[in-house]
Structure formats: C-alpha cells, structure tokens
Amino acid sequence: MTHSTHTSLTRVGVIGCGDISAQYLETLSKYEAVSATTLSDLDESKARVVSERWSIDRVLSPDDLFADPDIDIVLNLTVPRAHYEVAMKAVEHGKHVYNEKPLAENHEQGQALLKAAKQAGGRMGCAQDTVMGQSWQFARRLLDAGEIGEIVGGVMNMQNAGMEMWHPNPRFFYSRGGGPVMDMGPYFIHAIVMMLGPVVSVTALSRKSFNERVVTSQPNSGMIIPVEVDTHCAAILELGTGAFITMMMSFDCQGTQMPDVEIYGTESSLGIHTPNNFVVRPDGSENIYTKGKADHDWVTREPKGGAIVNGRGMGLADMSQAIIENRPHRASGEMALHALEVMVSIERSSNERRTVEIESTVDRPDPLPDGWSF
Ligand SMILES: NC(=O)c1ccc[n+]([C@@H]2O[C@H](COP(=O)([O-])OP(=O)(O)OC[C@H]3O[C@@H](n4cnc5c(N)ncnc54)[C@H](O)[C@@H]3O)[C@@H](O)[C@H]2O)c1
C-alpha cells in the first residue's frame, strides 16, 4: 500500500474529469498536505481541458494512473455505473480510494469493495462530506448539547422536476444507479446518520412518472433519455433510537414548499438547509433555525466554528490526514455502504410492499474540530 508520511504530500490521481471535478479541484487547491497531481478520463480530451484550467500537467490513461507508484489515493469521480469497476481496479493496484456517491450500484458491489480494501490494507472513502461542512457540524453541536432534546422524528425533502434542464450530460441520473434516491439520498442519509445514528428499517413506496425525459440543457438539448429507475419516492426511515424520519425524493415534482430538513425533539425543532450544501448562504435563502418551547416563532441561528475550508473534497482531505494519523476517517466506506443498503432497501420495500430491516450499522463519525484544515 503506497501512502505518504507527514513529511510529504498526499498525491491524488483523479479519474473522471466531468462536471463535479472542478469543485473537488477547487477545494483541494486550498489544502497544503494533499494535492491533485494527475488527471484521467476515458475521454482524454476532458482530462486535457481540466488539466489546462487547473494547471495539473500529468494526464494519464486510467490504466497508467492505476499503475503509477506516485499516486497515493485515487479520487473516483466517474459516473455511478463505473464507480465499482474503477474503485476495484484502484484497490487491486494498492491504492487508497475516495469515491463520489453512490459507493456502487448495488449493496453486493459495495460490500465487495470494502472487503477488498480491507484485505489490501487500504482506505475506502466516499462522499458525502457535506455533513463535515460548517452548517451540519453546527447543527450536530446543537443536538449534542441537548438543545433539541430527545429526538422524536423529522422530515427530509429533495423534490424537483429533474436534472435534464441543467446538467450537460444527464443520462446517468435516469440509468440504473441513478434516480433521486441514489443520487440525492446519500446527502440526506449521511446527514441524518451523522446527526442521529444508524437506520434500522425502511418502509417505502416509489414510482416512475415518465418513461422518457427530454434534455433541454446544452450541449445535448433535444436528446431523449429512457428512464430505467423510479423517480418519485416517499420513505420512512426508522432509526436505532426509535425516532423515525419521513423522506421525500423526487425528480417528478414541479414545485414544493416543504423544508429541506427538519428534526423534531422534545425541547425544540431544528431546521437545516439541504445537506447538498456546506454552509449557510449569505443571501439568507438557506439557513439554520430552531423553535423551542418558549419561542413564539422560528429563530434563525448563526452557525459558528467549523472547518477553515468548506467544499467537496473535505472528506478526502480528512481521509488523507486519517491515514497519516492512523485514525478512522469520517466520510467512510462503511457509512456509504450503510447509506447504500438503506437506498436499495427503499426500492425493495416498494417492490415487495413491506418493511425491510437494515442489516448494516455504523457509528456516528466524530465531530470535526473547529478550525480544522490539513
Ligand atoms: N454534477 C454534480 O453536480 C454532482 C454533484 C455531486 C456529486 N456528483 C457525482 O459525481 C460523479 C460524477 O458526476 P459528474 O456530474 O461529474 O458526471 P459527468 O458525466 O459530468 O463526468 C463523469 C466523467 O467520468 C468519465 N468516465 C466515465 N466512466 C469512466 C471510466 N470507467 N474511467 C474513466 N473515466 C470515466 C466520463 O468520461 C466523464 O468525463 C457522479 O457519481 C455524481 O453522482 C455530481
């Protein structure tokens, strides 16, 4: 297993230079001890564009990147369908791996990845790391301080009209491994597990409202995409604590006024913006708010503390530091596998019209120290 020591840089090889790569490269550029040194994409021209933009000169084929002894961690930013194959190859070449979500297309693949990484002595990390951002860490602090009380339940909502109006290549959102639950569920499930602990059962219904989607974004405007997955879902997630969370995920909804996330406790209710974002927005369109027993109305809360850098890639930086410090990392493969089991169980629950028990469990990751960086 190749890895750096505290005296050297953790060297990251990025596979998949599409839409999300810019956010990772921006975040990584702000850390001192971890750096993206090499780029790769099935479509080399995409890697070349990113290479130019971020002044990262080394562009290799995926196979050459896997075999490169100068890479410590493979950052897998490919489409969901390729996550398993790319991650497994990286493990087989002795690399640590950090994946975009979902960890894999199905639970068996996810289990195989974790097992292989363990056998190889390497780390497996996976987004989501938005829960390491200032907003969610602040919300966790309110919970841990007992301000919300004993948790009764909550709601999580992510409903929109689809992705074909903004993403340049939206096919994967409607292919196996996509859909609103697999695409957006990881943010919400990681957030709720980070705050309240693991899920023990799932009861859900889901449906597909359109057999095809018409792309309106550029450069593929007019393209017809077949829909292979359910695109509207309601689920109840039972937590180990006995609280339960109602979750709505949809690409078939033309508008909603439901909150992103609310958690209801015996002392207060807590509202938080979508775990797709790391921080409260300066324009006030998204914030954190509470309403306690004595409050007549909701009180907007100013998040304090948190990490110095907030952005996609925090989980990768934490994993790099954790390798050096020989401690667990927060955006872990275990957390992602638990989320994956919850997500595939939502589909199973709907198909089989029954409650599905969740077999895996995971500990809440430690809160991030204030002022954290790497
Ligand atoms: N776009 C977003 O806003 C966003 C946000 C959060 C997470 N994500 C996640 O990030 C991942 C990538 O999304 P994206 O929007 O960047 O997709 P994208 O289609 O824009 O880019 C994916 C890239 O991966 C490359 N690729 C596919 N298979 C490959 C393989 N086997 N080997 C090497 N390269 C391969 C493609 O050529 C493409 O350039 C997905 O898992 C997605 O869920 C995306």
The ligand as a MOL file (V3000), in Angstrom:
LIG
                    3D

  0  0  0     0  0            999 V3000
M  V30 BEGIN CTAB
M  V30 COUNTS 44 48 0 0 0
M  V30 BEGIN ATOM
M  V30 1 N -22.5370 17.2080 -11.1730 0
M  V30 2 C -22.8480 17.4240 -9.9070 0
M  V30 3 O -23.3620 18.4930 -9.5300 0
M  V30 4 C -22.5360 16.3760 -8.8820 0
M  V30 5 C -22.6650 16.7380 -7.5470 0
M  V30 6 C -22.3110 15.8280 -6.5710 0
M  V30 7 C -21.8960 14.5760 -6.9230 0
M  V30 8 N -21.8110 14.2110 -8.2270 0 CHG=1
M  V30 9 C -21.3700 12.8400 -8.5290 0
M  V30 10 O -20.1130 12.9050 -9.1750 0
M  V30 11 C -19.9810 11.8160 -10.1070 0
M  V30 12 C -19.6490 12.3950 -11.4580 0
M  V30 13 O -20.6850 13.2850 -11.8250 0
M  V30 14 P -20.4600 14.3900 -12.9500 0
M  V30 15 O -21.6470 15.2650 -12.8540 0
M  V30 16 O -19.0980 14.9740 -12.8590 0 CHG=-1
M  V30 17 O -20.5930 13.4460 -14.2740 0
M  V30 18 P -20.0260 13.7430 -15.7310 0
M  V30 19 O -20.7650 12.8570 -16.6550 0
M  V30 20 O -20.0220 15.2090 -15.9740 0
M  V30 21 O -18.4940 13.2670 -15.6220 0
M  V30 22 C -18.0970 11.9400 -15.4260 0
M  V30 23 C -16.7900 11.7070 -16.1680 0
M  V30 24 O -16.3390 10.3730 -15.9080 0
M  V30 25 C -15.7870 9.8490 -17.1100 0
M  V30 26 N -15.8420 8.3850 -17.0210 0
M  V30 27 C -16.9350 7.5850 -17.0350 0
M  V30 28 N -16.5780 6.2920 -16.8910 0
M  V30 29 C -15.2280 6.2860 -16.7630 0
M  V30 30 C -14.2800 5.2570 -16.5770 0
M  V30 31 N -14.6430 3.9660 -16.4950 0
M  V30 32 N -12.9690 5.5950 -16.4850 0
M  V30 33 C -12.5870 6.8920 -16.5770 0
M  V30 34 N -13.4490 7.9200 -16.7660 0
M  V30 35 C -14.7540 7.6110 -16.8540 0
M  V30 36 C -16.6530 10.4210 -18.2070 0
M  V30 37 O -15.9810 10.4050 -19.4560 0
M  V30 38 C -16.9200 11.8360 -17.6820 0
M  V30 39 O -15.9560 12.7590 -18.1430 0
M  V30 40 C -21.3040 11.0540 -10.0450 0
M  V30 41 O -21.1680 9.9650 -9.1960 0
M  V30 42 C -22.2760 12.0680 -9.4490 0
M  V30 43 O -23.2970 11.4170 -8.7090 0
M  V30 44 C -22.0980 15.0930 -9.2140 0
M  V30 END ATOM
M  V30 BEGIN BOND
M  V30 1 1 1 2
M  V30 2 2 2 3
M  V30 3 1 2 4
M  V30 4 1 4 5
M  V30 5 2 4 44
M  V30 6 2 5 6
M  V30 7 1 6 7
M  V30 8 2 7 8
M  V30 9 1 8 9
M  V30 10 1 8 44
M  V30 11 1 9 10
M  V30 12 1 9 42
M  V30 13 1 10 11
M  V30 14 1 11 12
M  V30 15 1 11 40
M  V30 16 1 12 13
M  V30 17 1 13 14
M  V30 18 2 14 15
M  V30 19 1 14 16
M  V30 20 1 14 17
M  V30 21 1 17 18
M  V30 22 2 18 19
M  V30 23 1 18 20
M  V30 24 1 18 21
M  V30 25 1 21 22
M  V30 26 1 22 23
M  V30 27 1 23 24
M  V30 28 1 23 38
M  V30 29 1 24 25
M  V30 30 1 25 26
M  V30 31 1 25 36
M  V30 32 1 26 27
M  V30 33 1 26 35
M  V30 34 2 27 28
M  V30 35 1 28 29
M  V30 36 1 29 30
M  V30 37 2 29 35
M  V30 38 1 30 31
M  V30 39 2 30 32
M  V30 40 1 32 33
M  V30 41 2 33 34
M  V30 42 1 34 35
M  V30 43 1 36 37
M  V30 44 1 36 38
M  V30 45 1 38 39
M  V30 46 1 40 41
M  V30 47 1 40 42
M  V30 48 1 42 43
M  V30 END BOND
M  V30 END CTAB
M  END
